[in-house]
Amino acid sequence: MAMQDTVRNSPGRRDVAVDSNEDPKDSLSRPLNTEESWVCYHFEVHARKCVYCHNSFEVHRIHEQLCEVGHTLSQSVAR
């Protein structure tokens, strides 16, 4: 099953297509609005001083978990 199909068929997930072969630099994006910017800021401030969240991509990559606060903030970022 392709990554794209896995995301689309996951229960509780929105119908989102993910192409893991796409270079992020080549995709289009928009500027963050004020609320989105503040949510990201709060996660970044937390992650700078938290040993569990300091390198959040690495935590995700090795299938570990962020701390409880970092996890809650990351869910806000994702929304």
Distance bins in CASP14 RR format, pairs under 12 A and 6 or more apart:
PFRMAT RR
TARGET T0000
AUTHOR 0000-0000-0000
RMODE 2
METHOD distances of the structure
MODEL  1
1 7 0 0 0 0 0 1 0 0 0 0 0
1 8 0 0 0 0 1 0 0 0 0 0 0
1 9 1 0 0 1 0 0 0 0 0 0 0
1 10 0 0 0 0 0 1 0 0 0 0 0
2 8 0 0 0 0 1 0 0 0 0 0 0
2 9 0 0 0 0 0 1 0 0 0 0 0
2 17 0 0 0 0 0 1 0 0 0 0 0
2 18 0 0 0 0 1 0 0 0 0 0 0
2 19 0 0 0 0 1 0 0 0 0 0 0
2 20 0 0 0 0 1 0 0 0 0 0 0
2 21 0 0 0 0 0 1 0 0 0 0 0
3 9 0 0 0 0 0 1 0 0 0 0 0
3 10 0 0 0 0 0 1 0 0 0 0 0
3 16 0 0 0 0 0 1 0 0 0 0 0
3 17 0 0 0 0 1 0 0 0 0 0 0
3 18 1 0 1 0 0 0 0 0 0 0 0
3 19 1 0 0 1 0 0 0 0 0 0 0
3 20 1 0 1 0 0 0 0 0 0 0 0
3 21 0 0 0 0 1 0 0 0 0 0 0
3 22 0 0 0 0 0 1 0 0 0 0 0
4 10 0 0 0 0 0 1 0 0 0 0 0
4 15 0 0 0 0 0 1 0 0 0 0 0
4 16 0 0 0 0 1 0 0 0 0 0 0
4 17 1 0 1 0 0 0 0 0 0 0 0
4 18 1 0 1 0 0 0 0 0 0 0 0
4 19 1 0 0 1 0 0 0 0 0 0 0
4 20 1 0 0 1 0 0 0 0 0 0 0
4 21 0 0 0 0 1 0 0 0 0 0 0
4 22 0 0 0 0 0 1 0 0 0 0 0
5 13 0 0 0 0 0 1 0 0 0 0 0
5 15 0 0 0 0 0 1 0 0 0 0 0
5 16 0 0 0 0 0 1 0 0 0 0 0
5 17 0 0 0 0 1 0 0 0 0 0 0
5 18 0 0 0 0 1 0 0 0 0 0 0
5 19 0 0 0 0 0 1 0 0 0 0 0
5 20 0 0 0 0 0 1 0 0 0 0 0
6 13 0 0 0 0 1 0 0 0 0 0 0
6 16 0 0 0 0 0 1 0 0 0 0 0
6 17 0 0 0 0 0 1 0 0 0 0 0
6 18 0 0 0 0 1 0 0 0 0 0 0
6 20 0 0 0 0 0 1 0 0 0 0 0
7 13 1 0 0 1 0 0 0 0 0 0 0
7 14 0 0 0 0 1 0 0 0 0 0 0
7 15 0 0 0 0 1 0 0 0 0 0 0
7 16 1 0 1 0 0 0 0 0 0 0 0
7 17 1 0 0 1 0 0 0 0 0 0 0
7 18 1 0 1 0 0 0 0 0 0 0 0
7 19 0 0 0 0 0 1 0 0 0 0 0
7 20 0 0 0 0 1 0 0 0 0 0 0
8 14 0 0 0 0 1 0 0 0 0 0 0
8 15 1 0 1 0 0 0 0 0 0 0 0
8 16 1 0 0 1 0 0 0 0 0 0 0
8 17 1 0 0 1 0 0 0 0 0 0 0
8 18 0 0 0 0 1 0 0 0 0 0 0
8 19 0 0 0 0 0 1 0 0 0 0 0
9 15 0 0 0 0 1 0 0 0 0 0 0
9 16 0 0 0 0 0 1 0 0 0 0 0
9 17 0 0 0 0 0 1 0 0 0 0 0
10 16 0 0 0 0 1 0 0 0 0 0 0
10 18 0 0 0 0 0 1 0 0 0 0 0
13 78 0 0 0 0 0 1 0 0 0 0 0
14 78 0 0 0 0 0 1 0 0 0 0 0
14 79 0 0 0 0 0 1 0 0 0 0 0
16 78 0 0 0 0 0 1 0 0 0 0 0
17 27 0 0 0 0 0 1 0 0 0 0 0
18 24 0 0 0 0 0 1 0 0 0 0 0
18 27 0 0 0 0 0 1 0 0 0 0 0
19 26 0 0 0 0 0 1 0 0 0 0 0
19 27 0 0 0 0 1 0 0 0 0 0 0
21 27 0 0 0 0 0 1 0 0 0 0 0
22 28 0 0 0 0 0 1 0 0 0 0 0
29 36 0 0 0 0 0 1 0 0 0 0 0
30 36 0 0 0 0 1 0 0 0 0 0 0
31 37 0 0 0 0 1 0 0 0 0 0 0
31 40 0 0 0 0 0 1 0 0 0 0 0
32 38 0 0 0 0 1 0 0 0 0 0 0
32 39 0 0 0 0 1 0 0 0 0 0 0
32 40 1 0 0 1 0 0 0 0 0 0 0
32 41 0 0 0 0 1 0 0 0 0 0 0
32 77 0 0 0 0 0 1 0 0 0 0 0
33 39 0 0 0 0 1 0 0 0 0 0 0
33 40 0 0 0 0 0 1 0 0 0 0 0
34 40 0 0 0 0 0 1 0 0 0 0 0
34 41 0 0 0 0 0 1 0 0 0 0 0
35 41 0 0 0 0 0 1 0 0 0 0 0
35 42 0 0 0 0 0 1 0 0 0 0 0
35 76 0 0 0 0 1 0 0 0 0 0 0
35 77 0 0 0 0 0 1 0 0 0 0 0
35 79 0 0 0 0 0 1 0 0 0 0 0
36 42 0 0 0 0 0 1 0 0 0 0 0
36 43 0 0 0 0 0 1 0 0 0 0 0
36 76 0 0 0 0 1 0 0 0 0 0 0
36 77 0 0 0 0 1 0 0 0 0 0 0
36 78 0 0 0 0 0 1 0 0 0 0 0
36 79 0 0 0 0 1 0 0 0 0 0 0
37 43 0 0 0 0 0 1 0 0 0 0 0
37 44 0 0 0 0 0 1 0 0 0 0 0
37 77 0 0 0 0 0 1 0 0 0 0 0
38 44 0 0 0 0 0 1 0 0 0 0 0
38 45 0 0 0 0 0 1 0 0 0 0 0
38 73 0 0 0 0 0 1 0 0 0 0 0
38 76 0 0 0 0 1 0 0 0 0 0 0
38 77 0 0 0 0 0 1 0 0 0 0 0
39 45 0 0 0 0 0 1 0 0 0 0 0
39 46 0 0 0 0 0 1 0 0 0 0 0
39 70 0 0 0 0 0 1 0 0 0 0 0
39 72 0 0 0 0 0 1 0 0 0 0 0
39 73 1 0 0 1 0 0 0 0 0 0 0
39 74 0 0 0 0 1 0 0 0 0 0 0
39 75 0 0 0 0 1 0 0 0 0 0 0
39 76 1 0 1 0 0 0 0 0 0 0 0
39 77 1 0 1 0 0 0 0 0 0 0 0
39 78 0 0 0 0 1 0 0 0 0 0 0
39 79 0 0 0 0 1 0 0 0 0 0 0
40 46 0 0 0 0 0 1 0 0 0 0 0
40 47 0 0 0 0 0 1 0 0 0 0 0
40 56 0 0 0 0 0 1 0 0 0 0 0
40 73 0 0 0 0 1 0 0 0 0 0 0
40 74 0 0 0 0 0 1 0 0 0 0 0
40 76 0 0 0 0 1 0 0 0 0 0 0
40 77 1 0 1 0 0 0 0 0 0 0 0
40 78 0 0 0 0 0 1 0 0 0 0 0
40 79 0 0 0 0 0 1 0 0 0 0 0
41 47 0 0 0 0 0 1 0 0 0 0 0
41 48 0 0 0 0 0 1 0 0 0 0 0
41 73 0 0 0 0 0 1 0 0 0 0 0
41 76 0 0 0 0 0 1 0 0 0 0 0
41 77 0 0 0 0 0 1 0 0 0 0 0
42 48 0 0 0 0 0 1 0 0 0 0 0
42 53 0 0 0 0 0 1 0 0 0 0 0
42 69 0 0 0 0 1 0 0 0 0 0 0
42 70 0 0 0 0 1 0 0 0 0 0 0
42 72 0 0 0 0 0 1 0 0 0 0 0
42 73 1 0 1 0 0 0 0 0 0 0 0
42 74 0 0 0 0 0 1 0 0 0 0 0
42 76 1 0 0 1 0 0 0 0 0 0 0
42 77 0 0 0 0 1 0 0 0 0 0 0
43 49 0 0 0 0 0 1 0 0 0 0 0
43 50 0 0 0 0 0 1 0 0 0 0 0
43 53 1 0 0 1 0 0 0 0 0 0 0
43 54 0 0 0 0 0 1 0 0 0 0 0
43 56 0 0 0 0 1 0 0 0 0 0 0
43 66 0 0 0 0 1 0 0 0 0 0 0
43 67 0 0 0 0 0 1 0 0 0 0 0
43 69 0 0 0 0 1 0 0 0 0 0 0
43 70 1 0 0 1 0 0 0 0 0 0 0
43 71 0 0 0 0 0 1 0 0 0 0 0
43 72 0 0 0 0 1 0 0 0 0 0 0
43 73 1 0 1 0 0 0 0 0 0 0 0
43 74 1 0 0 1 0 0 0 0 0 0 0
43 75 0 0 0 0 1 0 0 0 0 0 0
43 76 1 0 0 1 0 0 0 0 0 0 0
43 77 1 0 1 0 0 0 0 0 0 0 0
43 78 0 0 0 0 0 1 0 0 0 0 0
43 79 0 0 0 0 0 1 0 0 0 0 0
44 50 0 0 0 0 0 1 0 0 0 0 0
44 53 0 0 0 0 1 0 0 0 0 0 0
44 54 0 0 0 0 0 1 0 0 0 0 0
44 56 0 0 0 0 1 0 0 0 0 0 0
44 70 0 0 0 0 0 1 0 0 0 0 0
44 73 0 0 0 0 1 0 0 0 0 0 0
44 74 0 0 0 0 0 1 0 0 0 0 0
44 77 0 0 0 0 1 0 0 0 0 0 0
45 53 0 0 0 0 0 1 0 0 0 0 0
45 54 0 0 0 0 0 1 0 0 0 0 0
45 69 0 0 0 0 0 1 0 0 0 0 0
45 70 0 0 0 0 0 1 0 0 0 0 0
45 73 0 0 0 0 1 0 0 0 0 0 0
46 52 0 0 0 0 1 0 0 0 0 0 0
46 53 1 0 0 1 0 0 0 0 0 0 0
46 54 0 0 0 0 1 0 0 0 0 0 0
46 56 0 0 0 0 0 1 0 0 0 0 0
46 66 0 0 0 0 1 0 0 0 0 0 0
46 67 0 0 0 0 1 0 0 0 0 0 0
46 68 0 0 0 0 0 1 0 0 0 0 0
46 69 1 0 0 1 0 0 0 0 0 0 0
46 70 1 0 1 0 0 0 0 0 0 0 0
46 71 0 0 0 0 0 1 0 0 0 0 0
46 72 0 0 0 0 1 0 0 0 0 0 0
46 73 1 0 1 0 0 0 0 0 0 0 0
46 74 0 0 0 0 1 0 0 0 0 0 0
46 76 0 0 0 0 0 1 0 0 0 0 0
46 77 0 0 0 0 0 1 0 0 0 0 0
47 53 1 0 1 0 0 0 0 0 0 0 0
47 54 1 0 1 0 0 0 0 0 0 0 0
47 55 0 0 0 0 1 0 0 0 0 0 0
47 56 1 0 1 0 0 0 0 0 0 0 0
47 57 0 0 0 0 0 1 0 0 0 0 0
47 58 0 0 0 0 0 1 0 0 0 0 0
47 59 0 0 0 0 1 0 0 0 0 0 0
47 66 0 0 0 0 1 0 0 0 0 0 0
47 67 0 0 0 0 1 0 0 0 0 0 0
47 69 0 0 0 0 1 0 0 0 0 0 0
47 70 1 0 0 1 0 0 0 0 0 0 0
47 71 0 0 0 0 0 1 0 0 0 0 0
47 73 0 0 0 0 1 0 0 0 0 0 0
47 74 0 0 0 0 1 0 0 0 0 0 0
47 77 0 0 0 0 0 1 0 0 0 0 0
48 54 1 0 0 1 0 0 0 0 0 0 0
48 55 0 0 0 0 0 1 0 0 0 0 0
48 56 0 0 0 0 0 1 0 0 0 0 0
48 70 0 0 0 0 0 1 0 0 0 0 0
49 67 0 0 0 0 0 1 0 0 0 0 0
49 69 0 0 0 0 0 1 0 0 0 0 0
49 70 0 0 0 0 0 1 0 0 0 0 0
50 56 0 0 0 0 1 0 0 0 0 0 0
50 59 0 0 0 0 0 1 0 0 0 0 0
50 66 1 0 0 1 0 0 0 0 0 0 0
50 67 1 0 1 0 0 0 0 0 0 0 0
50 68 0 0 0 0 0 1 0 0 0 0 0
50 69 1 0 0 1 0 0 0 0 0 0 0
50 70 1 0 0 1 0 0 0 0 0 0 0
50 71 0 0 0 0 0 1 0 0 0 0 0
50 73 0 0 0 0 1 0 0 0 0 0 0
50 74 0 0 0 0 0 1 0 0 0 0 0
51 58 0 0 0 0 0 1 0 0 0 0 0
51 59 0 0 0 0 0 1 0 0 0 0 0
51 64 0 0 0 0 0 1 0 0 0 0 0
51 66 0 0 0 0 0 1 0 0 0 0 0
51 67 0 0 0 0 1 0 0 0 0 0 0
51 70 0 0 0 0 0 1 0 0 0 0 0
52 58 0 0 0 0 0 1 0 0 0 0 0
52 59 1 0 0 1 0 0 0 0 0 0 0
52 60 0 0 0 0 0 1 0 0 0 0 0
52 64 0 0 0 0 1 0 0 0 0 0 0
52 65 1 0 0 1 0 0 0 0 0 0 0
52 66 1 0 1 0 0 0 0 0 0 0 0
52 67 1 0 1 0 0 0 0 0 0 0 0
52 68 0 0 0 0 1 0 0 0 0 0 0
52 69 0 0 0 0 1 0 0 0 0 0 0
52 70 1 0 0 1 0 0 0 0 0 0 0
52 71 0 0 0 0 1 0 0 0 0 0 0
52 73 0 0 0 0 0 1 0 0 0 0 0
52 74 0 0 0 0 0 1 0 0 0 0 0
53 59 1 0 0 1 0 0 0 0 0 0 0
53 60 0 0 0 0 0 1 0 0 0 0 0
53 64 0 0 0 0 0 1 0 0 0 0 0
53 65 0 0 0 0 1 0 0 0 0 0 0
53 66 1 0 1 0 0 0 0 0 0 0 0
53 67 1 0 1 0 0 0 0 0 0 0 0
53 68 0 0 0 0 0 1 0 0 0 0 0
53 69 1 0 0 1 0 0 0 0 0 0 0
53 70 1 0 1 0 0 0 0 0 0 0 0
53 71 0 0 0 0 1 0 0 0 0 0 0
53 72 0 0 0 0 0 1 0 0 0 0 0
53 73 0 0 0 0 1 0 0 0 0 0 0
53 74 1 0 0 1 0 0 0 0 0 0 0
53 77 0 0 0 0 0 1 0 0 0 0 0
54 66 0 0 0 0 1 0 0 0 0 0 0
54 67 0 0 0 0 0 1 0 0 0 0 0
54 70 0 0 0 0 0 1 0 0 0 0 0
55 61 0 0 0 0 1 0 0 0 0 0 0
55 62 0 0 0 0 1 0 0 0 0 0 0
55 64 0 0 0 0 0 1 0 0 0 0 0
55 66 0 0 0 0 0 1 0 0 0 0 0
56 62 0 0 0 0 0 1 0 0 0 0 0
56 64 0 0 0 0 1 0 0 0 0 0 0
56 65 0 0 0 0 0 1 0 0 0 0 0
56 66 1 0 0 1 0 0 0 0 0 0 0
56 67 0 0 0 0 0 1 0 0 0 0 0
56 70 0 0 0 0 1 0 0 0 0 0 0
56 71 0 0 0 0 1 0 0 0 0 0 0
56 73 0 0 0 0 1 0 0 0 0 0 0
56 74 1 0 0 1 0 0 0 0 0 0 0
56 77 0 0 0 0 1 0 0 0 0 0 0
56 78 0 0 0 0 0 1 0 0 0 0 0
57 64 0 0 0 0 0 1 0 0 0 0 0
57 66 0 0 0 0 0 1 0 0 0 0 0
57 74 0 0 0 0 0 1 0 0 0 0 0
58 64 0 0 0 0 1 0 0 0 0 0 0
58 66 0 0 0 0 0 1 0 0 0 0 0
59 65 1 0 0 1 0 0 0 0 0 0 0
59 66 1 0 1 0 0 0 0 0 0 0 0
59 67 0 0 0 0 1 0 0 0 0 0 0
59 70 0 0 0 0 1 0 0 0 0 0 0
59 71 0 0 0 0 1 0 0 0 0 0 0
59 74 0 0 0 0 1 0 0 0 0 0 0
60 66 0 0 0 0 1 0 0 0 0 0 0
60 71 0 0 0 0 0 1 0 0 0 0 0
60 74 0 0 0 0 1 0 0 0 0 0 0
60 78 0 0 0 0 0 1 0 0 0 0 0
64 71 0 0 0 0 0 1 0 0 0 0 0
65 71 1 0 0 1 0 0 0 0 0 0 0
65 72 0 0 0 0 0 1 0 0 0 0 0
65 74 0 0 0 0 0 1 0 0 0 0 0
66 72 0 0 0 0 1 0 0 0 0 0 0
66 73 0 0 0 0 1 0 0 0 0 0 0
66 74 1 0 1 0 0 0 0 0 0 0 0
66 75 0 0 0 0 1 0 0 0 0 0 0
66 77 0 0 0 0 0 1 0 0 0 0 0
66 78 0 0 0 0 0 1 0 0 0 0 0
67 73 0 0 0 0 1 0 0 0 0 0 0
67 74 0 0 0 0 0 1 0 0 0 0 0
68 74 0 0 0 0 0 1 0 0 0 0 0
68 75 0 0 0 0 0 1 0 0 0 0 0
69 75 0 0 0 0 0 1 0 0 0 0 0
69 76 0 0 0 0 0 1 0 0 0 0 0
70 76 0 0 0 0 1 0 0 0 0 0 0
70 77 0 0 0 0 1 0 0 0 0 0 0
70 78 0 0 0 0 0 1 0 0 0 0 0
71 77 0 0 0 0 0 1 0 0 0 0 0
71 78 0 0 0 0 0 1 0 0 0 0 0
72 78 0 0 0 0 0 1 0 0 0 0 0
72 79 0 0 0 0 0 1 0 0 0 0 0
73 79 0 0 0 0 0 1 0 0 0 0 0
END
